Amino acid sequence: MAFRLNPDGSALRSAQIAGGPGWLSTSQFEIVGILKTAVDQRELPAALPSLIRQILETRFKLVSHAERRDLPIYALVKANKDGRLGPKMHPASTDCPPPPQDAPALPSTPASGERRCYGGSFRVGSIQSGSLAVAGLAGHFNSMNAVDRTVIDRAEQPGRFEIDLRWTPLSTRTTPGLQDGSQSDVPDLFTAIREQLGLKLEPTTEMMDVLVIDHVELPEPN
Protein backbone atom coordinates (compact mmCIF):
# COMPACT_ATOMS: atom_id res chain seq x y z
CA MET A 1 0.00 0.00 0.00
CA ALA A 2 3.07 2.29 -0.02
CA PHE A 3 2.17 4.26 -3.13
CA ARG A 4 2.87 7.73 -1.74
CA LEU A 5 6.48 8.83 -1.52
CA ASN A 6 8.55 10.76 0.99
CA PRO A 7 10.35 13.91 -0.22
CA ASP A 8 13.54 11.89 -0.80
CA GLY A 9 11.66 9.51 -3.11
CA SER A 10 11.45 6.59 -0.67
CA ALA A 11 8.16 4.78 -0.08
CA LEU A 12 6.23 5.38 3.12
CA ARG A 13 7.21 3.09 5.97
CA SER A 14 4.62 1.09 7.88
CA ALA A 15 4.77 3.65 10.71
CA GLN A 16 3.60 6.27 8.19
CA ILE A 17 0.44 4.31 7.34
CA ALA A 18 -2.39 4.44 9.90
CA GLY A 19 -5.79 2.76 10.09
CA GLY A 20 -7.22 -0.03 8.01
CA PRO A 21 -7.91 -3.72 8.74
CA GLY A 22 -5.29 -6.23 9.86
CA TRP A 23 -5.03 -7.98 6.48
CA LEU A 24 -3.21 -4.95 5.06
CA SER A 25 0.00 -6.08 6.75
CA THR A 26 -0.39 -9.81 6.04
CA SER A 27 -2.09 -10.24 2.65
CA GLN A 28 -0.25 -10.14 -0.68
CA PHE A 29 -1.71 -9.62 -4.13
CA GLU A 30 -0.52 -10.15 -7.68
CA ILE A 31 -1.52 -7.12 -9.73
CA VAL A 32 -1.25 -7.02 -13.52
CA GLY A 33 -1.93 -3.70 -15.22
CA ILE A 34 -1.94 -2.62 -18.86
CA LEU A 35 -1.40 1.02 -19.77
CA LYS A 36 -4.03 2.45 -22.10
CA THR A 37 -1.54 4.93 -23.53
CA ALA A 38 2.20 4.67 -24.06
CA VAL A 39 4.42 6.18 -21.35
CA ASP A 40 8.02 7.16 -21.97
CA GLN A 41 10.31 4.81 -20.03
CA ARG A 42 12.01 7.81 -18.40
CA GLU A 43 8.67 9.17 -17.17
CA LEU A 44 7.36 5.88 -15.77
CA PRO A 45 8.92 6.14 -12.25
CA ALA A 46 7.24 9.52 -11.69
CA ALA A 47 3.90 8.31 -13.11
CA LEU A 48 3.84 4.97 -11.27
CA PRO A 49 2.51 6.19 -7.86
CA SER A 50 -0.51 7.79 -9.53
CA LEU A 51 -1.17 4.67 -11.61
CA ILE A 52 -0.98 2.43 -8.54
CA ARG A 53 -3.31 4.74 -6.65
CA GLN A 54 -5.89 4.42 -9.42
CA ILE A 55 -5.74 0.63 -9.10
CA LEU A 56 -6.11 0.77 -5.32
CA GLU A 57 -9.06 3.16 -5.48
CA THR A 58 -10.80 1.14 -8.20
CA ARG A 59 -10.19 -2.46 -7.11
CA PHE A 60 -9.71 -2.02 -3.35
CA LYS A 61 -12.22 0.85 -2.90
CA LEU A 62 -9.49 2.75 -1.07
CA VAL A 63 -10.39 6.04 0.62
CA SER A 64 -7.59 7.85 2.43
CA HIS A 65 -6.30 11.22 3.54
CA ALA A 66 -2.94 12.67 4.57
CA GLU A 67 -1.98 14.02 7.99
CA ARG A 68 1.18 15.35 9.60
CA ARG A 69 2.27 13.49 12.73
CA ASP A 70 5.31 13.48 15.00
CA LEU A 71 7.16 10.21 14.30
CA PRO A 72 10.42 8.65 15.54
CA ILE A 73 13.28 9.00 13.03
CA TYR A 74 17.06 8.88 12.88
CA ALA A 75 18.86 12.14 12.17
CA LEU A 76 22.13 11.64 10.28
CA VAL A 77 24.51 14.07 12.01
CA LYS A 78 28.24 14.63 12.52
CA ALA A 79 29.74 12.39 15.20
CA ASN A 80 32.82 14.52 15.97
CA LYS A 81 32.57 17.95 17.59
CA ASP A 82 35.34 19.27 15.35
CA GLY A 83 33.44 18.13 12.23
CA ARG A 84 36.18 15.68 11.28
CA LEU A 85 35.03 13.02 8.81
CA GLY A 86 35.92 9.35 9.03
CA PRO A 87 38.62 7.47 7.10
CA LYS A 88 36.15 6.10 4.53
CA MET A 89 34.62 9.45 3.57
CA HIS A 90 36.59 12.01 1.53
CA PRO A 91 35.65 15.01 -0.64
CA ALA A 92 34.96 13.77 -4.17
CA SER A 93 37.93 14.18 -6.49
CA THR A 94 35.62 14.58 -9.49
CA ASP A 95 33.43 17.66 -9.88
CA CYS A 96 29.99 16.28 -10.72
CA PRO A 97 27.29 18.72 -11.86
CA PRO A 98 23.63 17.86 -11.11
CA PRO A 99 22.45 15.16 -13.56
CA PRO A 100 20.08 16.37 -16.30
CA GLN A 101 16.42 15.39 -16.01
CA ASP A 102 16.61 13.26 -19.14
CA ALA A 103 19.91 11.56 -18.25
CA PRO A 104 20.05 7.92 -19.38
CA ALA A 105 20.32 5.16 -16.82
CA LEU A 106 23.81 4.98 -15.35
CA PRO A 107 25.74 1.77 -14.62
CA SER A 108 25.31 0.77 -10.98
CA THR A 109 28.83 -0.60 -10.46
CA PRO A 110 31.96 1.25 -11.61
CA ALA A 111 34.84 -0.63 -13.20
CA SER A 112 37.71 -1.62 -10.94
CA GLY A 113 39.45 1.45 -9.57
CA GLU A 114 37.13 3.82 -11.43
CA ARG A 115 35.31 6.71 -9.76
CA ARG A 116 32.14 7.72 -11.57
CA CYS A 117 29.68 10.56 -11.05
CA TYR A 118 26.41 9.29 -9.52
CA GLY A 119 27.24 5.62 -10.08
CA GLY A 120 28.44 3.19 -7.50
CA SER A 121 27.55 0.02 -5.66
CA PHE A 122 24.58 0.24 -3.29
CA ARG A 123 23.76 -2.99 -1.47
CA VAL A 124 22.46 -3.93 1.95
CA GLY A 125 25.76 -4.18 3.81
CA SER A 126 27.86 -1.85 1.65
CA ILE A 127 27.74 1.52 -0.08
CA GLN A 128 30.55 2.56 -2.41
CA SER A 129 30.36 5.73 -4.45
CA GLY A 130 32.77 8.16 -6.05
CA SER A 131 30.47 11.17 -5.64
CA LEU A 132 27.60 11.13 -3.15
CA ALA A 133 26.00 13.90 -1.09
CA VAL A 134 25.12 13.20 2.55
CA ALA A 135 21.43 13.66 1.71
CA GLY A 136 21.84 10.98 -0.95
CA LEU A 137 23.45 8.68 1.60
CA ALA A 138 20.42 9.08 3.88
CA GLY A 139 18.16 8.35 0.92
CA HIS A 140 19.97 5.09 0.20
CA PHE A 141 19.54 3.98 3.83
CA ASN A 142 15.80 4.58 3.40
CA SER A 143 15.46 2.84 0.05
CA MET A 144 17.20 -0.32 1.34
CA ASN A 145 15.37 -0.23 4.72
CA ALA A 146 18.74 -0.38 6.47
CA VAL A 147 17.21 0.66 9.82
CA ASP A 148 13.75 0.60 11.37
CA ARG A 149 13.15 4.36 11.07
CA THR A 150 13.30 6.96 8.33
CA VAL A 151 16.75 8.58 8.10
CA ILE A 152 16.88 12.36 7.53
CA ASP A 153 20.04 14.31 6.72
CA ARG A 154 20.84 16.80 9.48
CA ALA A 155 24.63 16.79 9.08
CA GLU A 156 24.80 20.20 7.34
CA GLN A 157 27.77 18.90 5.36
CA PRO A 158 27.80 20.41 1.85
CA GLY A 159 29.53 18.89 -1.14
CA ARG A 160 29.90 15.39 -2.55
CA PHE A 161 32.06 12.60 -1.15
CA GLU A 162 33.85 9.39 -2.01
CA ILE A 163 32.30 6.87 0.36
CA ASP A 164 33.23 3.26 1.13
CA LEU A 165 30.90 2.09 3.90
CA ARG A 166 30.61 -1.56 4.95
CA TRP A 167 28.46 -3.04 7.70
CA THR A 168 26.80 -6.27 8.79
CA PRO A 169 23.02 -6.06 8.27
CA LEU A 170 20.90 -6.63 11.36
CA SER A 171 19.26 -9.76 9.86
CA THR A 172 22.68 -11.37 9.43
CA ARG A 173 23.59 -10.70 13.05
CA THR A 174 20.29 -11.95 14.54
CA THR A 175 19.42 -14.91 12.29
CA PRO A 176 21.16 -18.18 13.31
CA GLY A 177 23.41 -19.63 10.65
CA LEU A 178 23.66 -16.50 8.50
CA GLN A 179 26.74 -14.96 10.03
CA ASP A 180 30.08 -16.53 9.11
CA GLY A 181 33.60 -15.87 10.28
CA SER A 182 34.34 -13.53 7.37
CA GLN A 183 31.78 -11.06 8.70
CA SER A 184 32.63 -11.28 12.39
CA ASP A 185 34.83 -8.18 12.22
CA VAL A 186 32.31 -6.08 10.25
CA PRO A 187 30.33 -3.82 12.64
CA ASP A 188 26.63 -3.04 12.67
CA LEU A 189 25.45 0.00 10.73
CA PHE A 190 25.40 2.39 13.70
CA THR A 191 29.01 1.57 14.59
CA ALA A 192 30.15 1.55 10.95
CA ILE A 193 28.72 5.01 10.22
CA ARG A 194 30.51 6.46 13.25
CA GLU A 195 33.86 4.72 12.76
CA GLN A 196 34.09 4.81 8.95
CA LEU A 197 32.31 8.06 8.03
CA GLY A 198 32.52 10.23 11.15
CA LEU A 199 28.72 10.51 11.19
CA LYS A 200 26.09 8.99 13.46
CA LEU A 201 22.40 8.09 13.54
CA GLU A 202 20.77 10.05 16.35
CA PRO A 203 17.24 9.02 17.47
CA THR A 204 14.77 11.90 17.51
CA THR A 205 11.30 12.79 16.23
CA GLU A 206 10.09 14.69 13.16
CA MET A 207 6.78 15.89 11.77
CA MET A 208 6.15 13.62 8.78
CA ASP A 209 3.42 12.76 6.31
CA VAL A 210 1.13 9.93 7.41
CA LEU A 211 -1.36 8.20 5.12
CA VAL A 212 -4.57 7.54 7.06
CA ILE A 213 -6.74 4.80 5.56
CA ASP A 214 -10.43 5.62 6.00
CA HIS A 215 -11.82 2.67 4.02
CA VAL A 216 -10.49 -0.29 2.06
CA GLU A 217 -11.93 -3.61 0.86
CA LEU A 218 -10.56 -6.93 -0.30
CA PRO A 219 -10.79 -7.00 -4.10
CA GLU A 220 -12.90 -9.48 -6.02
CA PRO A 221 -10.73 -11.83 -8.13
CA ASN A 222 -10.83 -11.37 -11.89
PANUZA-45313 format. One line per 2 residues: number of its first residue (from 1); for each residue x negated, y negated, z of C-alpha. Coordinates in pm, whole numbers, m for minus. Example, Ala and Ser with C-alpha at 12.3 -4.5 7.8 and 13.67 -1.06 7.14 Angstrom:
<recs>
1 = m1230/450/780; m1367/106/714;
</recs>
This chain:
<recs>
1 = 0/0/0; m307/m229/m2;
3 = m217/m426/m313; m287/m773/m174;
5 = m648/m883/m152; m855/m1076/99;
7 = m1035/m1391/m22; m1354/m1189/m80;
9 = m1166/m951/m311; m1145/m659/m67;
11 = m816/m478/m8; m623/m538/312;
13 = m721/m309/597; m462/m109/788;
15 = m477/m365/1071; m360/m627/819;
17 = m44/m431/734; 239/m444/990;
19 = 579/m276/1009; 722/3/801;
21 = 791/372/874; 529/623/986;
23 = 503/798/648; 321/495/506;
25 = 0/608/675; 39/981/604;
27 = 209/1024/265; 25/1014/m68;
29 = 171/962/m413; 52/1015/m768;
31 = 152/712/m973; 125/702/m1352;
33 = 193/370/m1522; 194/262/m1886;
35 = 140/m102/m1977; 403/m245/m2210;
37 = 154/m493/m2353; m220/m467/m2406;
39 = m442/m618/m2135; m802/m716/m2197;
41 = m1031/m481/m2003; m1201/m781/m1840;
43 = m867/m917/m1717; m736/m588/m1577;
45 = m892/m614/m1225; m724/m952/m1169;
47 = m390/m831/m1311; m384/m497/m1127;
49 = m251/m619/m786; 51/m779/m953;
51 = 117/m467/m1161; 98/m243/m854;
53 = 331/m474/m665; 589/m442/m942;
55 = 574/m63/m910; 611/m77/m532;
57 = 906/m316/m548; 1080/m114/m820;
59 = 1019/246/m711; 971/202/m335;
61 = 1222/m85/m290; 949/m275/m107;
63 = 1039/m604/62; 759/m785/243;
65 = 630/m1122/354; 294/m1267/457;
67 = 198/m1402/799; m118/m1535/960;
69 = m227/m1349/1273; m531/m1348/1500;
71 = m716/m1021/1430; m1042/m865/1554;
73 = m1328/m900/1303; m1706/m888/1288;
75 = m1886/m1214/1217; m2213/m1164/1028;
77 = m2451/m1407/1201; m2824/m1463/1252;
79 = m2974/m1239/1520; m3282/m1452/1597;
81 = m3257/m1795/1759; m3534/m1927/1535;
83 = m3344/m1813/1223; m3618/m1568/1128;
85 = m3503/m1302/881; m3592/m935/903;
87 = m3862/m747/710; m3615/m610/453;
89 = m3462/m945/357; m3659/m1201/153;
91 = m3565/m1501/m64; m3496/m1377/m417;
93 = m3793/m1418/m649; m3562/m1458/m949;
95 = m3343/m1766/m988; m2999/m1628/m1072;
97 = m2729/m1872/m1186; m2363/m1786/m1111;
99 = m2245/m1516/m1356; m2008/m1637/m1630;
101 = m1642/m1539/m1601; m1661/m1326/m1914;
103 = m1991/m1156/m1825; m2005/m792/m1938;
105 = m2032/m516/m1682; m2381/m498/m1535;
107 = m2574/m177/m1462; m2531/m77/m1098;
109 = m2883/60/m1046; m3196/m125/m1161;
111 = m3484/63/m1320; m3771/162/m1094;
113 = m3945/m145/m957; m3713/m382/m1143;
115 = m3531/m671/m976; m3214/m772/m1157;
117 = m2968/m1056/m1105; m2641/m929/m952;
119 = m2724/m562/m1008; m2844/m319/m750;
121 = m2755/m2/m566; m2458/m24/m329;
123 = m2376/299/m147; m2246/393/195;
125 = m2576/418/381; m2786/185/165;
127 = m2774/m152/m8; m3055/m256/m241;
129 = m3036/m573/m445; m3277/m816/m605;
131 = m3047/m1117/m564; m2760/m1113/m315;
133 = m2600/m1390/m109; m2512/m1320/255;
135 = m2143/m1366/171; m2184/m1098/m95;
137 = m2345/m868/160; m2042/m908/388;
139 = m1816/m835/92; m1997/m509/20;
141 = m1954/m398/383; m1580/m458/340;
143 = m1546/m284/5; m1720/32/134;
145 = m1537/23/472; m1874/38/647;
147 = m1721/m66/982; m1375/m60/1137;
149 = m1315/m436/1107; m1330/m696/833;
151 = m1675/m858/810; m1688/m1236/753;
153 = m2004/m1431/672; m2084/m1680/948;
155 = m2463/m1679/908; m2480/m2020/734;
157 = m2777/m1890/536; m2780/m2041/185;
159 = m2953/m1889/m114; m2990/m1539/m255;
161 = m3206/m1260/m115; m3385/m939/m201;
163 = m3230/m687/36; m3323/m326/113;
165 = m3090/m209/390; m3061/156/495;
167 = m2846/304/770; m2680/627/879;
169 = m2302/606/827; m2090/663/1136;
171 = m1926/976/986; m2268/1137/943;
173 = m2359/1070/1305; m2029/1195/1454;
175 = m1942/1491/1229; m2116/1818/1331;
177 = m2341/1963/1065; m2366/1650/850;
179 = m2674/1496/1003; m3008/1653/911;
181 = m3360/1587/1028; m3434/1353/737;
183 = m3178/1106/870; m3263/1128/1239;
185 = m3483/818/1222; m3231/608/1025;
187 = m3033/382/1264; m2663/304/1267;
189 = m2545/0/1073; m2540/m239/1370;
191 = m2901/m157/1459; m3015/m155/1095;
193 = m2872/m501/1022; m3051/m646/1325;
195 = m3386/m472/1276; m3409/m481/895;
197 = m3231/m806/803; m3252/m1023/1115;
199 = m2872/m1051/1119; m2609/m899/1346;
201 = m2240/m809/1354; m2077/m1005/1635;
203 = m1724/m902/1747; m1477/m1190/1751;
205 = m1130/m1279/1623; m1009/m1469/1316;
207 = m678/m1589/1177; m615/m1362/878;
209 = m342/m1276/631; m113/m993/741;
211 = 136/m820/512; 457/m754/706;
213 = 674/m480/556; 1043/m562/600;
215 = 1182/m267/402; 1049/29/206;
217 = 1193/361/86; 1056/693/m30;
219 = 1079/700/m410; 1290/948/m602;
221 = 1073/1183/m813; 1083/1137/m1189;
</recs>
